[in-house]
Amino acid sequence: MPLEAGLLEILACPACHAPLDDATAAETPELICTGKDCGLAYPVRDGIPVLLVDEARRPG
Ligand SMILES: [Zn+2]
Protein backbone atom coordinates (compact mmCIF):
# COMPACT_ATOMS: atom_id res chain seq x y z
CA MET A 1 0.00 0.00 0.00
CA PRO A 2 1.66 3.26 -1.06
CA LEU A 3 1.97 6.07 1.40
CA GLU A 4 -0.16 9.12 0.99
CA ALA A 5 1.39 11.58 -1.46
CA GLY A 6 3.41 14.21 0.33
CA LEU A 7 3.38 12.35 3.60
CA LEU A 8 6.99 11.28 3.28
CA GLU A 9 8.10 14.88 2.86
CA ILE A 10 6.86 15.88 6.29
CA LEU A 11 8.15 12.83 8.10
CA ALA A 12 11.42 12.88 9.98
CA CYS A 13 13.26 10.42 12.12
CA PRO A 14 12.18 10.91 15.76
CA ALA A 15 15.65 9.94 16.94
CA CYS A 16 17.80 12.32 14.87
CA HIS A 17 15.27 14.34 12.78
CA ALA A 18 16.86 13.34 9.48
CA PRO A 19 14.59 12.79 6.45
CA LEU A 20 13.25 9.30 5.92
CA ASP A 21 13.74 7.24 2.78
CA ASP A 22 10.78 5.35 1.36
CA ALA A 23 11.42 1.63 1.14
CA THR A 24 7.78 0.61 0.97
CA ALA A 25 8.33 -1.22 -2.32
CA ALA A 26 10.34 -3.79 -0.43
CA GLU A 27 8.82 -7.03 0.76
CA THR A 28 8.64 -5.59 4.26
CA PRO A 29 7.65 -1.93 3.98
CA GLU A 30 9.86 0.34 5.99
CA LEU A 31 10.95 3.94 6.24
CA ILE A 32 14.71 4.16 6.47
CA CYS A 33 16.37 7.04 8.29
CA THR A 34 18.93 8.81 6.12
CA GLY A 35 20.92 10.01 9.13
CA LYS A 36 24.55 8.99 8.75
CA ASP A 37 24.97 7.70 12.28
CA CYS A 38 21.39 6.59 12.79
CA GLY A 39 19.88 4.61 9.91
CA LEU A 40 16.97 3.19 11.91
CA ALA A 41 14.31 1.39 9.89
CA TYR A 42 10.74 2.17 10.90
CA PRO A 43 7.97 -0.30 10.10
CA VAL A 44 4.91 0.62 8.05
CA ARG A 45 1.78 -1.13 9.23
CA ASP A 46 -1.37 -1.02 7.09
CA GLY A 47 0.11 1.98 5.27
CA ILE A 48 0.75 3.88 8.47
CA PRO A 49 4.36 4.61 9.40
CA VAL A 50 5.21 3.69 12.98
CA LEU A 51 7.72 6.36 13.91
CA LEU A 52 8.69 5.05 17.31
CA VAL A 53 12.30 4.44 18.21
CA ASP A 54 11.21 1.46 20.29
CA GLU A 55 9.60 -0.11 17.21
CA ALA A 56 12.45 0.64 14.82
CA ARG A 57 14.85 -1.93 13.53
CA ARG A 58 18.47 -1.20 14.33
CA PRO A 59 20.88 -1.29 11.40
CA GLY A 60 23.45 -4.02 11.21
ZN1 LIG B 1 17.54 8.78 12.48
N, CA, C, O and the ligand as a Tripos MOL2 file, in Angstrom:
@<TRIPOS>MOLECULE
protein
  241   239    61     0     0
PROTEIN
NO_CHARGES

@<TRIPOS>ATOM
      1 N           0.8580   -1.2040    0.0000 N.3       1 MET1
      2 CA          0.0000    0.0000    0.0000 C.3       1 MET1
      3 C           0.8930    1.2520    0.0000 C.2       1 MET1
      4 O           1.6710    1.4510    0.9330 O.2       1 MET1
      5 N           0.7890    2.0780   -1.0130 N.am      2 PRO2
      6 CA          1.6610    3.2640   -1.0560 C.3       2 PRO2
      7 C           1.2580    4.2880   -0.0060 C.2       2 PRO2
      8 O           0.0940    4.4000    0.3770 O.2       2 PRO2
      9 N           2.2460    5.0160    0.4350 N.am      3 LEU3
     10 CA          1.9710    6.0700    1.4040 C.3       3 LEU3
     11 C           1.2470    7.2150    0.7200 C.2       3 LEU3
     12 O           1.3570    7.4070   -0.4910 O.2       3 LEU3
     13 N           0.5240    7.9510    1.4960 N.am      4 GLU4
     14 CA         -0.1620    9.1220    0.9850 C.3       4 GLU4
     15 C           0.8420   10.0850    0.3640 C.2       4 GLU4
     16 O           1.9210   10.3080    0.9130 O.2       4 GLU4
     17 N           0.4830   10.6530   -0.7830 N.am      5 ALA5
     18 CA          1.3870   11.5750   -1.4590 C.3       5 ALA5
     19 C           1.7110   12.7540   -0.5440 C.2       5 ALA5
     20 O           0.8270   13.3480    0.0720 O.2       5 ALA5
     21 N           2.9990   13.0720   -0.4750 N.am      6 GLY6
     22 CA          3.4150   14.2090    0.3320 C.3       6 GLY6
     23 C           3.6770   13.8690    1.7770 C.2       6 GLY6
     24 O           4.2920   14.6480    2.5060 O.2       6 GLY6
     25 N           3.2110   12.7060    2.1960 N.am      7 LEU7
     26 CA          3.3790   12.3490    3.6030 C.3       7 LEU7
     27 C           4.8560   12.1760    3.9420 C.2       7 LEU7
     28 O           5.3190   12.5880    5.0050 O.2       7 LEU7
     29 N           5.5850   11.5570    3.0130 N.am      8 LEU8
     30 CA          6.9910   11.2800    3.2760 C.3       8 LEU8
     31 C           7.7800   12.5690    3.4900 C.2       8 LEU8
     32 O           8.7400   12.6060    4.2600 O.2       8 LEU8
     33 N           7.3550   13.6310    2.7900 N.am      9 GLU9
     34 CA          8.1030   14.8790    2.8640 C.3       9 GLU9
     35 C           8.0400   15.5140    4.2450 C.2       9 GLU9
     36 O           8.9410   16.2620    4.6240 O.2       9 GLU9
     37 N           6.9970   15.2290    4.9910 N.am     10 ILE10
     38 CA          6.8570   15.8820    6.2900 C.3      10 ILE10
     39 C           7.3260   14.9760    7.4210 C.2      10 ILE10
     40 O           7.3440   15.3770    8.5850 O.2      10 ILE10
     41 N           7.7060   13.7520    7.0660 N.am     11 LEU11
     42 CA          8.1470   12.8280    8.0950 C.3      11 LEU11
     43 C           9.6360   12.9780    8.3570 C.2      11 LEU11
     44 O          10.4230   13.2050    7.4380 O.2      11 LEU11
     45 N          10.0070   12.8480    9.6130 N.am     12 ALA12
     46 CA         11.4180   12.8790    9.9780 C.3      12 ALA12
     47 C          11.6580   11.8480   11.0620 C.2      12 ALA12
     48 O          10.7530   11.4780   11.8100 O.2      12 ALA12
     49 N          12.8830   11.4000   11.1250 N.am     13 CYS13
     50 CA         13.2560   10.4180   12.1240 C.3      13 CYS13
     51 C          13.0900   11.0210   13.5240 C.2      13 CYS13
     52 O          13.6310   12.0940   13.7920 O.2      13 CYS13
     53 N          12.3680   10.3660   14.4030 N.am     14 PRO14
     54 CA         12.1770   10.9140   15.7570 C.3      14 PRO14
     55 C          13.4560   10.8640   16.5970 C.2      14 PRO14
     56 O          13.5590   11.5420   17.6190 O.2      14 PRO14
     57 N          14.4170   10.0650   16.1640 N.am     15 ALA15
     58 CA         15.6540    9.9420   16.9360 C.3      15 ALA15
     59 C          16.6460   11.0460   16.5860 C.2      15 ALA15
     60 O          17.2940   11.6050   17.4700 O.2      15 ALA15
     61 N          16.7650   11.3630   15.2810 N.am     16 CYS16
     62 CA         17.7980   12.3220   14.8730 C.3      16 CYS16
     63 C          17.2390   13.4090   13.9570 C.2      16 CYS16
     64 O          17.9730   14.3250   13.5860 O.2      16 CYS16
     65 N          15.9580   13.3340   13.5800 N.am     17 HIS17
     66 CA         15.2740   14.3430   12.7770 C.3      17 HIS17
     67 C          15.7860   14.4330   11.3500 C.2      17 HIS17
     68 O          15.5730   15.4410   10.6770 O.2      17 HIS17
     69 N          16.4530   13.3940   10.8840 N.am     18 ALA18
     70 CA         16.8600   13.3430    9.4840 C.3      18 ALA18
     71 C          15.6570   12.9160    8.6430 C.2      18 ALA18
     72 O          14.7230   12.3020    9.1580 O.2      18 ALA18
     73 N          15.6810   13.2470    7.3240 N.am     19 PRO19
     74 CA         14.5910   12.7920    6.4520 C.3      19 PRO19
     75 C          14.5670   11.2710    6.3690 C.2      19 PRO19
     76 O          15.5740   10.6000    6.5970 O.2      19 PRO19
     77 N          13.4040   10.7520    6.0420 N.am     20 LEU20
     78 CA         13.2470    9.3020    5.9200 C.3      20 LEU20
     79 C          13.1740    8.9120    4.4540 C.2      20 LEU20
     80 O          12.6350    9.6490    3.6280 O.2      20 LEU20
     81 N          13.7210    7.7430    4.1400 N.am     21 ASP21
     82 CA         13.7390    7.2380    2.7820 C.3      21 ASP21
     83 C          12.6730    6.1580    2.6420 C.2      21 ASP21
     84 O          12.5700    5.2500    3.4670 O.2      21 ASP21
     85 N          11.8860    6.2770    1.5810 N.am     22 ASP22
     86 CA         10.7800    5.3530    1.3620 C.3      22 ASP22
     87 C          11.2940    4.0090    0.8440 C.2      22 ASP22
     88 O          11.8960    3.9330   -0.2270 O.2      22 ASP22
     89 N          11.0540    2.9800    1.6010 N.am     23 ALA23
     90 CA         11.4180    1.6310    1.1450 C.3      23 ALA23
     91 C          10.1840    0.7470    1.1500 C.2      23 ALA23
     92 O          10.2730   -0.4550    1.4010 O.2      23 ALA23
     93 N           9.0330    1.3430    0.8720 N.am     24 THR24
     94 CA          7.7810    0.6050    0.9700 C.3      24 THR24
     95 C           7.5820   -0.3600   -0.1860 C.2      24 THR24
     96 O           6.6660   -1.1810   -0.1560 O.2      24 THR24
     97 N           8.4380   -0.2700   -1.2120 N.am     25 ALA25
     98 CA          8.3320   -1.2190   -2.3180 C.3      25 ALA25
     99 C           8.9530   -2.5510   -1.9400 C.2      25 ALA25
    100 O           8.7490   -3.5550   -2.6230 O.2      25 ALA25
    101 N           9.6990   -2.5590   -0.8690 N.am     26 ALA26
    102 CA         10.3420   -3.7890   -0.4270 C.3      26 ALA26
    103 C           9.2950   -4.7710    0.1070 C.2      26 ALA26
    104 O           8.1400   -4.4170    0.3420 O.2      26 ALA26
    105 N           9.7340   -5.9900    0.2840 N.am     27 GLU27
    106 CA          8.8240   -7.0330    0.7640 C.3      27 GLU27
    107 C           8.2250   -6.6490    2.1210 C.2      27 GLU27
    108 O           7.0340   -6.8260    2.3760 O.2      27 GLU27
    109 N           9.0980   -6.1170    2.9760 N.am     28 THR28
    110 CA          8.6410   -5.5860    4.2560 C.3      28 THR28
    111 C           8.7370   -4.0690    4.1920 C.2      28 THR28
    112 O           9.8370   -3.5180    4.2030 O.2      28 THR28
    113 N           7.5900   -3.3850    4.1230 N.am     29 PRO29
    114 CA          7.6460   -1.9290    3.9810 C.3      29 PRO29
    115 C           8.2800   -1.2730    5.2000 C.2      29 PRO29
    116 O           7.9660   -1.5960    6.3460 O.2      29 PRO29
    117 N           9.1690   -0.3560    4.9150 N.am     30 GLU30
    118 CA          9.8630    0.3420    5.9880 C.3      30 GLU30
    119 C          10.1810    1.7590    5.5390 C.2      30 GLU30
    120 O          10.2280    2.0470    4.3430 O.2      30 GLU30
    121 N          10.3950    2.6300    6.4980 N.am     31 LEU31
    122 CA         10.9500    3.9430    6.2370 C.3      31 LEU31
    123 C          12.3400    3.9620    6.8680 C.2      31 LEU31
    124 O          12.5030    3.7580    8.0710 O.2      31 LEU31
    125 N          13.3400    4.2160    6.0130 N.am     32 ILE32
    126 CA         14.7140    4.1560    6.4740 C.3      32 ILE32
    127 C          15.2260    5.5640    6.7530 C.2      32 ILE32
    128 O          15.1220    6.4540    5.9090 O.2      32 ILE32
    129 N          15.7740    5.7520    7.9360 N.am     33 CYS33
    130 CA         16.3700    7.0390    8.2920 C.3      33 CYS33
    131 C          17.6130    7.2660    7.4510 C.2      33 CYS33
    132 O          18.4230    6.3560    7.2690 O.2      33 CYS33
    133 N          17.7640    8.4940    6.9340 N.am     34 THR34
    134 CA         18.9300    8.8100    6.1200 C.3      34 THR34
    135 C          20.0580    9.3900    6.9550 C.2      34 THR34
    136 O          21.1070    9.7380    6.4130 O.2      34 THR34
    137 N          19.8660    9.5000    8.2460 N.am     35 GLY35
    138 CA         20.9220   10.0080    9.1260 C.3      35 GLY35
    139 C          22.1500    9.1080    9.0810 C.2      35 GLY35
    140 O          22.0510    7.8840    9.1690 O.2      35 GLY35
    141 N          23.3090    9.7440    8.9410 N.am     36 LYS36
    142 CA         24.5460    8.9940    8.7530 C.3      36 LYS36
    143 C          24.8280    8.0460    9.9160 C.2      36 LYS36
    144 O          25.2210    6.8990    9.7030 O.2      36 LYS36
    145 N          24.6330    8.5120   11.1180 N.am     37 ASP37
    146 CA         24.9730    7.7020   12.2830 C.3      37 ASP37
    147 C          23.7500    7.0690   12.9230 C.2      37 ASP37
    148 O          23.8200    6.5640   14.0440 O.2      37 ASP37
    149 N          22.6320    7.0950   12.2130 N.am     38 CYS38
    150 CA         21.3850    6.5890   12.7870 C.3      38 CYS38
    151 C          20.9060    5.3930   11.9690 C.2      38 CYS38
    152 O          21.1220    4.2450   12.3560 O.2      38 CYS38
    153 N          20.2550    5.6650   10.8350 N.am     39 GLY39
    154 CA         19.8780    4.6080    9.9140 C.3      39 GLY39
    155 C          18.8160    3.6520   10.4130 C.2      39 GLY39
    156 O          18.7000    2.5400    9.8970 O.2      39 GLY39
    157 N          18.0330    4.0580   11.4100 N.am     40 LEU40
    158 CA         16.9700    3.1920   11.9120 C.3      40 LEU40
    159 C          15.9300    2.9390   10.8270 C.2      40 LEU40
    160 O          15.6720    3.8020    9.9880 O.2      40 LEU40
    161 N          15.3410    1.7550   10.8510 N.am     41 ALA41
    162 CA         14.3090    1.3930    9.8880 C.3      41 ALA41
    163 C          12.9790    1.2770   10.6260 C.2      41 ALA41
    164 O          12.8090    0.4410   11.5130 O.2      41 ALA41
    165 N          12.0440    2.1370   10.2350 N.am     42 TYR42
    166 CA         10.7350    2.1700   10.8980 C.3      42 TYR42
    167 C           9.7260    1.3460   10.1180 C.2      42 TYR42
    168 O           9.6560    1.4570    8.8940 O.2      42 TYR42
    169 N           8.9490    0.5290   10.7950 N.am     43 PRO43
    170 CA          7.9700   -0.3040   10.1020 C.3      43 PRO43
    171 C           6.7870    0.5200    9.6050 C.2      43 PRO43
    172 O           6.4740    1.5760   10.1550 O.2      43 PRO43
    173 N           6.1400    0.0240    8.5620 N.am     44 VAL44
    174 CA          4.9060    0.6210    8.0520 C.3      44 VAL44
    175 C           3.8170   -0.4380    8.1810 C.2      44 VAL44
    176 O           3.8890   -1.4920    7.5490 O.2      44 VAL44
    177 N           2.8310   -0.1580    8.9850 N.am     45 ARG45
    178 CA          1.7770   -1.1350    9.2250 C.3      45 ARG45
    179 C           0.4590   -0.6280    8.6630 C.2      45 ARG45
    180 O          -0.0370    0.4280    9.0570 O.2      45 ARG45
    181 N          -0.1070   -1.4040    7.7270 N.am     46 ASP46
    182 CA         -1.3710   -1.0170    7.0870 C.3      46 ASP46
    183 C          -1.2690    0.3750    6.4740 C.2      46 ASP46
    184 O          -2.2320    1.1420    6.4930 O.2      46 ASP46
    185 N          -0.0810    0.6980    5.9240 N.am     47 GLY47
    186 CA          0.1090    1.9810    5.2690 C.3      47 GLY47
    187 C           0.3970    3.1240    6.2070 C.2      47 GLY47
    188 O           0.5220    4.2700    5.7750 O.2      47 GLY47
    189 N           0.5050    2.8260    7.4980 N.am     48 ILE48
    190 CA          0.7490    3.8800    8.4700 C.3      48 ILE48
    191 C           2.1540    3.7080    9.0540 C.2      48 ILE48
    192 O           2.4560    2.6840    9.6670 O.2      48 ILE48
    193 N           3.0070    4.7150    8.8600 N.am     49 PRO49
    194 CA          4.3640    4.6100    9.3960 C.3      49 PRO49
    195 C           4.3560    4.6510   10.9320 C.2      49 PRO49
    196 O           3.6960    5.4910   11.5440 O.2      49 PRO49
    197 N           5.0970    3.7360   11.5250 N.am     50 VAL50
    198 CA          5.2060    3.6920   12.9750 C.3      50 VAL50
    199 C           6.5400    4.3230   13.3500 C.2      50 VAL50
    200 O           7.5790    3.6640   13.3670 O.2      50 VAL50
    201 N           6.4810    5.6310   13.6530 N.am     51 LEU51
    202 CA          7.7200    6.3640   13.9120 C.3      51 LEU51
    203 C           8.0280    6.3710   15.4030 C.2      51 LEU51
    204 O           7.9970    7.4120   16.0590 O.2      51 LEU51
    205 N           8.3200    5.1990   15.9120 N.am     52 LEU52
    206 CA          8.6850    5.0490   17.3130 C.3      52 LEU52
    207 C          10.0530    4.3830   17.3760 C.2      52 LEU52
    208 O          10.2810    3.3410   16.7630 O.2      52 LEU52
    209 N          10.9460    4.9940   18.1180 N.am     53 VAL53
    210 CA         12.3020    4.4390   18.2100 C.3      53 VAL53
    211 C          12.2480    3.0210   18.7720 C.2      53 VAL53
    212 O          13.0270    2.1560   18.3710 O.2      53 VAL53
    213 N          11.3300    2.7910   19.6930 N.am     54 ASP54
    214 CA         11.2070    1.4630   20.2930 C.3      54 ASP54
    215 C          10.7830    0.4040   19.2780 C.2      54 ASP54
    216 O          11.0760   -0.7780   19.4560 O.2      54 ASP54
    217 N          10.0940    0.8230   18.2130 N.am     55 GLU55
    218 CA          9.5980   -0.1110   17.2050 C.3      55 GLU55
    219 C          10.5670   -0.2560   16.0380 C.2      55 GLU55
    220 O          10.4090   -1.1480   15.2040 O.2      55 GLU55
    221 N          11.5580    0.6110   15.9770 N.am     56 ALA56
    222 CA         12.4490    0.6420   14.8250 C.3      56 ALA56
    223 C          13.4470   -0.5050   14.8800 C.2      56 ALA56
    224 O          13.8340   -1.0000   15.9390 O.2      56 ALA56
    225 N          13.8380   -0.8970   13.6700 N.am     57 ARG57
    226 CA         14.8530   -1.9350   13.5310 C.3      57 ARG57
    227 C          16.2240   -1.2620   13.5020 C.2      57 ARG57
    228 O          16.4430   -0.3010   12.7650 O.2      57 ARG57
    229 N          17.1260   -1.7760   14.3030 N.am     58 ARG58
    230 CA         18.4690   -1.2040   14.3280 C.3      58 ARG58
    231 C          19.2880   -1.7030   13.1460 C.2      58 ARG58
    232 O          19.2080   -2.8800   12.7940 O.2      58 ARG58
    233 N          20.0590   -0.8460   12.5420 N.am     59 PRO59
    234 CA         20.8780   -1.2930   11.4040 C.3      59 PRO59
    235 C          21.9670   -2.2570   11.8650 C.2      59 PRO59
    236 O          22.4040   -2.2500   13.0160 O.2      59 PRO59
    237 N          22.3760   -3.0730   10.9230 N.am     60 GLY60
    238 CA         23.4500   -4.0150   11.2050 C.3      60 GLY60
    239 C          22.9610   -5.1640   12.0180 C.2      60 GLY60
    240 O          23.7370   -6.0600   12.3500 O.2      60 GLY60
    241 ZN         17.5380    8.7800   12.4840 Zn       61 ZN61
@<TRIPOS>BOND
     1     1     2 1
     2     2     3 1
     3     3     4 2
     4     3     5 am
     5     5     6 1
     6     6     7 1
     7     7     8 2
     8     7     9 am
     9     9    10 1
    10    10    11 1
    11    11    12 2
    12    11    13 am
    13    13    14 1
    14    14    15 1
    15    15    16 2
    16    15    17 am
    17    17    18 1
    18    18    19 1
    19    19    20 2
    20    19    21 am
    21    21    22 1
    22    22    23 1
    23    23    24 2
    24    23    25 am
    25    25    26 1
    26    26    27 1
    27    27    28 2
    28    27    29 am
    29    29    30 1
    30    30    31 1
    31    31    32 2
    32    31    33 am
    33    33    34 1
    34    34    35 1
    35    35    36 2
    36    35    37 am
    37    37    38 1
    38    38    39 1
    39    39    40 2
    40    39    41 am
    41    41    42 1
    42    42    43 1
    43    43    44 2
    44    43    45 am
    45    45    46 1
    46    46    47 1
    47    47    48 2
    48    47    49 am
    49    49    50 1
    50    50    51 1
    51    51    52 2
    52    51    53 am
    53    53    54 1
    54    54    55 1
    55    55    56 2
    56    55    57 am
    57    57    58 1
    58    58    59 1
    59    59    60 2
    60    59    61 am
    61    61    62 1
    62    62    63 1
    63    63    64 2
    64    63    65 am
    65    65    66 1
    66    66    67 1
    67    67    68 2
    68    67    69 am
    69    69    70 1
    70    70    71 1
    71    71    72 2
    72    71    73 am
    73    73    74 1
    74    74    75 1
    75    75    76 2
    76    75    77 am
    77    77    78 1
    78    78    79 1
    79    79    80 2
    80    79    81 am
    81    81    82 1
    82    82    83 1
    83    83    84 2
    84    83    85 am
    85    85    86 1
    86    86    87 1
    87    87    88 2
    88    87    89 am
    89    89    90 1
    90    90    91 1
    91    91    92 2
    92    91    93 am
    93    93    94 1
    94    94    95 1
    95    95    96 2
    96    95    97 am
    97    97    98 1
    98    98    99 1
    99    99   100 2
   100    99   101 am
   101   101   102 1
   102   102   103 1
   103   103   104 2
   104   103   105 am
   105   105   106 1
   106   106   107 1
   107   107   108 2
   108   107   109 am
   109   109   110 1
   110   110   111 1
   111   111   112 2
   112   111   113 am
   113   113   114 1
   114   114   115 1
   115   115   116 2
   116   115   117 am
   117   117   118 1
   118   118   119 1
   119   119   120 2
   120   119   121 am
   121   121   122 1
   122   122   123 1
   123   123   124 2
   124   123   125 am
   125   125   126 1
   126   126   127 1
   127   127   128 2
   128   127   129 am
   129   129   130 1
   130   130   131 1
   131   131   132 2
   132   131   133 am
   133   133   134 1
   134   134   135 1
   135   135   136 2
   136   135   137 am
   137   137   138 1
   138   138   139 1
   139   139   140 2
   140   139   141 am
   141   141   142 1
   142   142   143 1
   143   143   144 2
   144   143   145 am
   145   145   146 1
   146   146   147 1
   147   147   148 2
   148   147   149 am
   149   149   150 1
   150   150   151 1
   151   151   152 2
   152   151   153 am
   153   153   154 1
   154   154   155 1
   155   155   156 2
   156   155   157 am
   157   157   158 1
   158   158   159 1
   159   159   160 2
   160   159   161 am
   161   161   162 1
   162   162   163 1
   163   163   164 2
   164   163   165 am
   165   165   166 1
   166   166   167 1
   167   167   168 2
   168   167   169 am
   169   169   170 1
   170   170   171 1
   171   171   172 2
   172   171   173 am
   173   173   174 1
   174   174   175 1
   175   175   176 2
   176   175   177 am
   177   177   178 1
   178   178   179 1
   179   179   180 2
   180   179   181 am
   181   181   182 1
   182   182   183 1
   183   183   184 2
   184   183   185 am
   185   185   186 1
   186   186   187 1
   187   187   188 2
   188   187   189 am
   189   189   190 1
   190   190   191 1
   191   191   192 2
   192   191   193 am
   193   193   194 1
   194   194   195 1
   195   195   196 2
   196   195   197 am
   197   197   198 1
   198   198   199 1
   199   199   200 2
   200   199   201 am
   201   201   202 1
   202   202   203 1
   203   203   204 2
   204   203   205 am
   205   205   206 1
   206   206   207 1
   207   207   208 2
   208   207   209 am
   209   209   210 1
   210   210   211 1
   211   211   212 2
   212   211   213 am
   213   213   214 1
   214   214   215 1
   215   215   216 2
   216   215   217 am
   217   217   218 1
   218   218   219 1
   219   219   220 2
   220   219   221 am
   221   221   222 1
   222   222   223 1
   223   223   224 2
   224   223   225 am
   225   225   226 1
   226   226   227 1
   227   227   228 2
   228   227   229 am
   229   229   230 1
   230   230   231 1
   231   231   232 2
   232   231   233 am
   233   233   234 1
   234   234   235 1
   235   235   236 2
   236   235   237 am
   237   237   238 1
   238   238   239 1
   239   239   240 2
@<TRIPOS>SUBSTRUCTURE
     1 MET1         2 RESIDUE 1 A MET
     2 PRO2         6 RESIDUE 1 A PRO
     3 LEU3        10 RESIDUE 1 A LEU
     4 GLU4        14 RESIDUE 1 A GLU
     5 ALA5        18 RESIDUE 1 A ALA
     6 GLY6        22 RESIDUE 1 A GLY
     7 LEU7        26 RESIDUE 1 A LEU
     8 LEU8        30 RESIDUE 1 A LEU
     9 GLU9        34 RESIDUE 1 A GLU
    10 ILE10       38 RESIDUE 1 A ILE
    11 LEU11       42 RESIDUE 1 A LEU
    12 ALA12       46 RESIDUE 1 A ALA
    13 CYS13       50 RESIDUE 1 A CYS
    14 PRO14       54 RESIDUE 1 A PRO
    15 ALA15       58 RESIDUE 1 A ALA
    16 CYS16       62 RESIDUE 1 A CYS
    17 HIS17       66 RESIDUE 1 A HIS
    18 ALA18       70 RESIDUE 1 A ALA
    19 PRO19       74 RESIDUE 1 A PRO
    20 LEU20       78 RESIDUE 1 A LEU
    21 ASP21       82 RESIDUE 1 A ASP
    22 ASP22       86 RESIDUE 1 A ASP
    23 ALA23       90 RESIDUE 1 A ALA
    24 THR24       94 RESIDUE 1 A THR
    25 ALA25       98 RESIDUE 1 A ALA
    26 ALA26      102 RESIDUE 1 A ALA
    27 GLU27      106 RESIDUE 1 A GLU
    28 THR28      110 RESIDUE 1 A THR
    29 PRO29      114 RESIDUE 1 A PRO
    30 GLU30      118 RESIDUE 1 A GLU
    31 LEU31      122 RESIDUE 1 A LEU
    32 ILE32      126 RESIDUE 1 A ILE
    33 CYS33      130 RESIDUE 1 A CYS
    34 THR34      134 RESIDUE 1 A THR
    35 GLY35      138 RESIDUE 1 A GLY
    36 LYS36      142 RESIDUE 1 A LYS
    37 ASP37      146 RESIDUE 1 A ASP
    38 CYS38      150 RESIDUE 1 A CYS
    39 GLY39      154 RESIDUE 1 A GLY
    40 LEU40      158 RESIDUE 1 A LEU
    41 ALA41      162 RESIDUE 1 A ALA
    42 TYR42      166 RESIDUE 1 A TYR
    43 PRO43      170 RESIDUE 1 A PRO
    44 VAL44      174 RESIDUE 1 A VAL
    45 ARG45      178 RESIDUE 1 A ARG
    46 ASP46      182 RESIDUE 1 A ASP
    47 GLY47      186 RESIDUE 1 A GLY
    48 ILE48      190 RESIDUE 1 A ILE
    49 PRO49      194 RESIDUE 1 A PRO
    50 VAL50      198 RESIDUE 1 A VAL
    51 LEU51      202 RESIDUE 1 A LEU
    52 LEU52      206 RESIDUE 1 A LEU
    53 VAL53      210 RESIDUE 1 A VAL
    54 ASP54      214 RESIDUE 1 A ASP
    55 GLU55      218 RESIDUE 1 A GLU
    56 ALA56      222 RESIDUE 1 A ALA
    57 ARG57      226 RESIDUE 1 A ARG
    58 ARG58      230 RESIDUE 1 A ARG
    59 PRO59      234 RESIDUE 1 A PRO
    60 GLY60      238 RESIDUE 1 A GLY
    61 ZN61       241 GROUP 0 **** ****
